[in-house]
Amino acid sequence: MGDAEIYRSFTGRTRSLLEAGEDLRIVVFGDSITAGFAVRKGFDAFWLSMLKEKYPKAAIAINNEGACGATTFDGLARLDWSVVAHNPDLVTVNFGINDMYMGIRLGEFKSNLIEIVEKILEGCGSGSGPEILLLSSEPLMTPKFDRIVLSYYQVLEDVAEEMGVGFVDVYGAWMRRVGEGVPLDSLILPGLDHPNEQGYRIIAEELMRFF
């Protein structure tokens, strides 16, 4: 199985709805990276435009349930009304940076992520539940914190593999751009470890690898 087939294997039911021109509900769930802190267009807006361009007959709705400062503990506390209540077909889950800054241990972070995935699968819809994509986040400008947060991003990838859901390597996508000569600080809001709109577009482009 090639890379494209591996990516697409995690979104087969979602793509079937899109290709059939059906209604599709997506929930993007996470912290301020998901919320689109301090920008006009976050990754959800860019992603929605890309999906509509590729699947013009589908009726696609994206609910943004990102919350600034949220950790996986906060995510668990608001999961029912932020995700399950929408009965989504696809959910993206994006935590990690705040868990690191708050000193949440990697074991707790992993346990929380597993519980989030399990509750989404059990609580939404019928059958096997919605499809899920776990997202890492962007590189951090401070080298010390960038090294530490990689451990949290690795947990996201590990949980995705263990739970049989997709992993969106946002960090890797950004670092490929940096390797191509794009300065990291040109993708970051000045003075903040948050993407600007150019950075958010990269996240949306990485999501489209699954479609």
N, C-alpha and C positions, 0 to 999 in steps of 0.2 A: 504494500500500500504506500503510495507516494505521500509527500507532505500535504498536498492539497486535499487528498482523500481523507487523511487523518483529521485535518481541521474540520472538514465538512461532515465527518461522521458524528460530531457532537451536536449538530444542528439540523439533522435530517428532517424531523417533524416540522420544525419552524420553516425550513426552506420549502417543504411541501405546501404549507399554507400560503407562503408568499407566491410560489409559482402558480397556485390555483386561484390567486386573486382573492383570497379569503381575508376576513378580519384577523388581525394579529395584535396582541397586547404584549408589550415588553415592559418590564420593570427594571430600572437601573438603581441598584441599592448599594449604599456605602457611605463614605465620608465626604469631605469637602472636595476631593478630586472628582467624585461623581456629581456632587452638587453644582460644580462649575463656579467655584469661588472667584469673584472679582472679574469675571469676563462676561461678555454678551452671549457668547455661544460656547457651551461646553461640548464634551464628546458626544453627548446624546443628540444634540442638534445637528452636528456634522454627520453622525451615523444615520439619523433619520433621513436626511437628504440623500445620502448615498444609497440607502435601501430603497427609497422611493424611485430613484433614478433607475435602479436595476430591476425593480419589481413594480412598475407603474400601476398595475391593476389591483394591487393589494391595498387594503385599508389598514394602515399601520399606526398604532398609538404607542407612545413611550411615556411612561410615568416616571419622573425623576424623584427618587426617594433617597437622595443623598443628604446628609446632615453634617454641617461643619463640626469638627472636633470629635466625631463619632469613633468609637472603638468597636471591636466585636462584641463586647458586653452590651454596649448601647444597641447594637444591631439586633442582638437576641431579644432585648427588652421591647423593641418596637416592630419586630418581625411580623406579627399577626396583622396589624393594621397597615403597615408600610408595604408589605409584599403579598401575603396570603389573601388579604381582602380584595385585591385586584384580580385574582384568579388568572395570572399571566400564563402565556405560552412559553416565554423565555425570560430568564432573570440573569442579570449580571451582578456579581458580588465583588466589591472592591474595598478592602480594609487593609491595614498594615502599618502605615506611617504613624498614626496616632497611638496604636497599640505599642509601637516601639518607644515613642516619646513618653508614654505613660508608664513604661516599665512593666508592661504585661509580659509574662514569661512566654517563651515560645511554645511550651507545652499547653498552657492555657489558651493561647492564640489558636493552636491547632484544634484543641477540643471544641472551642467556640465555633470555629469554621465548620467542623464536622457537624455540629448540632444545627447550625444555620442551614447547611445543605439538606440534612435529614428532614428538618421541619418544613422546608420549602417543598421537598418532594412529597412529603406526607400530607401537607395541608392544602396544597393547591390542586384544584381540578380533580379529575378522575384518572384511573389507570396509573401510569408511572410518574405522573406529575410533570411540571414544566421542564424544559431543558435549561441547563445552568452553565454559565461561563464565569470562572473566577479570574479576576484581573489583578495583576501586580500594578505598581504605580511607577512614576518616573524616577530617574536618578535624583539624588539630593546634592545640593551644591557644596555642603560641608563634607569633606572626605570621610571624617570619622563616622558621621551618621549614615553616610551612603554605604559604608562597609557593614554597619550593623543592620540596616534595613534589608540588605540582601538576604539575611537569614529568614526574615519574615516573608519575603517574596518566594523563597525556596519552599517554605511551609505551604504557601498557596499552591504551588505547583505539585507538591507532594499530596496534598489533600485532593486536588483535582484528579490525580492519577488513582488514588485509593478509592475515590467515590465514583469514578467513571464519568466525570464531567469535564468540560473543556477548560483549558488554561490559556489565557491571553497574556502573552509575554510583553507587556507594555515596556518594561525596563529594557528588554532586548531590542525592541523596535526603536526606542530612543537612542540606544547606544550604537545601533547600525547607522543612524543618521549622523551621530557624532563622528563615527569612523569614516563617514563619507565627507567630513569637513564642516558639518554644521556645528557652530559653537553651542555648547549646552546652554549657556546663559541667554541665547537668542530664543530659546523655547520656554523660558521661565519668566514669570512675572517679577519685575525688579524688587529685590529684597524679600521675596517670598518663595518658599519651596512648593509652588503651585504652577501648573502649566499656563502659558498664555494660549491664545487661540491657535497659533501654529502648532503648539505642543498637543493641544486637544485634537487637532485634525489627525495627528499621527496615531493617537489612540483609536479614533474611528476607522482609520485605514487598516489598523491591525485587526479590529473586530471584523472587518469585511473579508478577511482571509477565511472566515468560517462560512461565507456565503458566496 
